[in-house]
């Protein structure tokens, strides 16, 4: 336990002292289990406030306000009052009416498309957790509310970067939830780091309902003293890995990391391994150097976001990932020299799509066409787009926008 931290159970009944894994883990996983403890610390002074009129990702939110999405975290300035964290009231979001709209009418960060071959239906989800369906990738019906996280520490909290994966006969919903009532680390003169974890939900059907894979109100899949976001699932040699972001807000130079999961995906078999750091890519820029404030603060560092694994037709293993570059948000590519998740990984010199676009992923249409979904902000907010891509060689080549 780190000096100065305290177990925080009394004021957060859902966050008991142990964020324990399931009871059937072997003795070899005892150390991994023992690391899963939620600890809250007093808040302190954060990074200097943004300059007036400065570009700012994430907006502002005063300390003590209601929970917001990941892009609207608490923004205490100067010396924050040190007080025990408390469970913040959840935002009440109005239910949206289900309707059919074109992709261009949707606003969504981090779009993820799962093509279901059995029903010939495409399913779209992302930040916010809403689910849409389409048969032609142009017209989408939704939003449908398909997740049920009642009785967990995530209840009432916003979900970011949601995805759908299928393994065996089950569908898994990977999403990142946070609790800003818990500060897992106070980085002096930088940031009060909140509890963020990518968790897995499960369903027998692609359209849900999705329930927690581990029915434990305090369960966390990753180390609870890590700020973990944007987790995705990747299978290699009969092992499923969660590949995720260790947030730059906590460690300055953000990283990609992986952890192997058990056969039933209910717990990690080892603590995380770092894949690479954001600063290793020439196109990834230090935030202050490009005049980019974050959450209302001039916080220095390099960002990692949105890992997505893919292979070219030649078998080369790549990762799409996002950071900030010369034109704000950007999507780039790293390649594994060994063809394995274990790397080593090398970065492409320039971004794949660097025009304030990011969090891209690749999927195949039902007619076999390789497609790339990504969000782009042209000044009216983040909008999902679909492009053709070519992966017939050792590179991924961007084609044309089709939706």
N, C-alpha and C positions, 0 to 999 in steps of 0.2 A: 504493500500500500504506500502511495506517495505521501511524503510529509505534507501536512496541512490539509489533506483531504479527509472527508468524513462520510460514513455511510449515510444515505439519505432515504429513510424508509417512513418515518413518522408523517411527514407532510405530503408524501406521495405514496399512498397505500398500494397503488398498482406497481410501484417500483420498489419491491422489497430488496433486502440487502443482497440476495443472491439472484443473479440473472442466469439461473442454472440451465444446463442442457438436459436432455431426456435421460431417464434412469438406466437405459440399457447400454450406455456407453461402456467400453472396455476399460480396464485399469490403465491401459496405455494412454488413454485420453484424459487421465485425471488432472494433469497440469493444465490442459486446455480448459477443462471445466472450471478449475479453481480460478482462472483468470477472468471469468465472466461475473464480475461484480460491478454493479452500478454505484459509482461514488460521485457525489456532488461537492463542489468546492465554492468558496466565496468568490464573487465577481470583483474585478478590479479595473484599472485604467486600460483603455483600449487605444487603438491607433489614432493619430490626429484626424480631425474632421476634414471632409472634402472642402476644397476651395469653392467659393460662390461661382455657380455656373459651370463647374467641372462636370465632365461626363461621369456618370455614376451608374453602375450596374446594381440593381436590386432595390433602389429606393430607400426610404427612411422609415423607421419605426421606433418610437420612443421606448425606453426601458419600461418594462412592466405592462406593455400592451398585450393584446391577445396574440395567440400564435398565428404565424403567417406561413406562407409557402417558403421554400428554401431561398427564393430570391428576394425575400422580405424579412430578413432576420432582425432581431433586436439591435438597435443602433445606439447604445449608450455612448456618450461623449465625455471625455475627461474622466475624472475619478468617479466611478459608479459607486453607489451606496452598497456596501457589503451587507447582504441580508440572505437568509436562507431562501433557496429557490422554492417556488411553489408551483402547483399544477395550474397552468393558465386555462381560463375558460376557452373551449373550442369555438371557432368561428361558426356561425350559422350560415350556411350557404344555401340559397334558394334552389329548390329542385327545378331543373331545366326540363322543358317539354321535349319529348322525343319527336324528332322531325327529320326529314331527309334534305340534305344540303350538299352543295358541291364542296370539294376539298378546298377550293380557294376561299370559301366562306368560313372555314374553321380557323380558330386561333389555338395553337397548342405548342408547347415546348416539348422537345425530346420525343418526337413521334416514333412509335414502334409498330410495325405491321406484321401480324402473324397470318400467313395464308393457310387455311384449313383445307387440306385436300379432300376430305370426306364430304364436306358440304359445298366445296368450291366457293367459299366465302372468305373474304379478307377481313381481319379484325384489327382495328386501330386503337391503341391506347397511348398513354404518355403521362406527362406531369399533370396532376389533377385527378387521375384515376378513372376518368370516364372511358367508356367503351363504345366504339362505333363499328358498324359492319357495312360491307359493300360487296357487290359482285363484279364491279367494273373498275374500281379504284378512282372513279370520278365522283359518283354520288354516294354519300354516306348517311346512314340512318343511326340516330342516337341523340343524346348520350344515354347509355344504360349504366346504372349503378350496380356493380357486380361484386363488390368486396364487403366482407363482414368481419371487422376486427374488434367487435365488442368484447369486453372482458380482458383486454390486453392494454399494455402501456401505450399502444399506438391509437387507442380509441379516441376518435374526435380529431386526430392529427392529420395534417395534409400529407399527401403522397406525391413524391416526385419521381421522374424517370422510370415509370412503370413499364414492364415488359411481360410477354407471355411466351412460355417455352413448354414443349411437350417431351416427356421422358416416359417410356413405357406407355401405359394407358391413362396416365395422369397429366393434367395441365397445371403448370406452376406460374404463379404471378409474382414476379420480383419487383419490389418497389422500395423506395427510401422514405422512411418516416423519421420525424424529429420530435423532440420535446425540449422546448426552450426554457422550461422550468428547471431543467437540470443542466448545470455547467460542469462538463467533464474535465476541463482544464482552463485555467486562467493564464494566458500567455501575456506576460507583462507588457504594457504599452502596445498591445497588438489586438487581442481578441478574447472575448469570453466564449469559449468553444462549447456549443450545445451538444446534447446527445443526438447523434444521427446514426442510423443503422439501416442497411438494406436487409429486408426480411423476405421470407418466402411464404406465400399462401398457396393453397392447393384446391383443385376442383376435379370432378369427374367429367366436366363439360367445358368446352372452350369459352362459353358465355357465362360461366359461373353457376352458382355463387362461389366465390373464393374465400376460404376460411384459413386461419393460421395453420401452417403445417405442424408446428409444435404447439399443442394446447396448454401453454404455460403463460400466465399473465405477465411474467417478468422476463421471458426468454429473449435473448439477443444472439444472433448468429455469429457476429464478429466480436473482437475484443472491445469491451465497453469503454476503454480509455482511448480508443481511436475514433476520429470523426470519419465515418464511412458513408459514402454516397455512391449512387449510379452503378450498383452491382448488376452484372449480367452473368449468365450461365454458359459454360463451354465444356464440351466433353472431349477427352483425349485418352486413348488406351483404357477404356472402360471406367475412367474416373471423371466425375463431374466436378468442375472447379467453379467457384465464384470468383470472377474477375471484377475488381472494384477500384474506386478512387479513395486514396487517403488524402483528405482535403488539405490544400495549400494554406487555408486559413489557420490551420493548427501547426503545420510543419514548414511553412514558408515556400519550400520547393515541393509542390505537390507530386505525388507518385501514383503509378498504377501498381496494383498488387494482386496476388491470387491466393486462395486457400482451397485445398481439396476438401470435398464434402463426403460424408458417409453415403452408402448405397441408397439409403432412403432420403437423403438430402437434409436430414434433421439436425445435423451438427457438423462442425468442421473437424477434420482429422488432425490438423496441425495449425499452428499460428501462421499468419500471413507471410508471404515472400514477396519482396519488392521486385517489380519487373523493370521499371525505368522511372526516371525523374523528368518532370516537364522541361527543365532547363536543358536537357540533352538534345532537344529539337531546336534547330536554328530559327524556325518560324515562330516558335513560342516566345512571346515577349514578356519581360517583367512588367507588372501592372503599372507601377508608378512611372516607368520609363515611357509608356504610351499615354500617360495622362488619364488613366482609368481608375476612378475611385470604386470602392466596393462597399455596399451596404452603408454608404454615406461616410466612409473613412478612407484615408490615404494609406492603405495597407500594402506593403511591398510583398512581392513574391511572384511565383509562376504557377499557373493553374493547370490541373488535369481534370477532365470531365469525360463522361460518356464513352467508356470502352465498348467496342463491338468487334468480336473476332470473326475472321472469314478466311477462306482459302481460295486461291486462284485455281484455275483448271489444271495448272501444272503442279499443284500441291503445295505451293508456297503459303505459309501461314502469315497473315497480316492482322493488324489491329487498327481500326478506325478510332480516333480519339480526338477530343476537342481541347482547345486552349484559347488564349487571346493573342491576337497578332496585330499587324499594322492596320488592318481594317476591322478592328474589334474581334468578334467571335470568329473562330476558324476551325475547320475540320482537317486533320492531318492523318498520316499513316506511319506506323512502325512495322518493321518486318523482323521475324524470328530467323536468325541465321541457321539454327539447328532444325527448324521445322516443328519445334515443340514449344509449349508454353514456357518452358524453362529457359528459352533463349540461348545465347544473348540476343538482345534486340537492338536494331539500328533504325535510325529515324530518316525519313525522306527530308531533303533539304528545304523544300517548299511545301506549303500546305496544299491539301487536295482540293479544298473549296474554302477560300479565305475571305469571302465577301459578307461578313457578319452572318455566317451560316454555321451550323454545328449539330452535334449529337446525331450523326448519321448512322444508318444501319443498312444492311443488304439483305434482300430476299428475292425469291423467284416467283414470277407470275405463273398462273396455271397453264400458260402456253409456253413456259420454259424461258421467258425473258428475264435476264438478271437486272434488278432494279435497286435503286438507292433512295431511301427516304431520309429527309433532313429537314430541320427547321431553318427558316431564313427570316431575318428582320430587315425589311426595306424601309423602315420608318413608321410602319403602322402596327408594330408588334410582331411576335413570332408566329410564323405561318408554316404549316407543313407543306413540303414539296416532294414530288417523285420524279427521279431522273433515271435514264438508262445508264448502265455502266458496262464496261468490257473487262472481264477477268480471264480472257483466254490465254494470256501470256503470264509473265512473271510480275506484271504491274496491274494496278487497277486504273482504268482510264474512264474519265467522266464523259458521258455522252450528252444527250439532249434532255431538256425538261419535257415531260409528257403530261404532268398534272400539277 
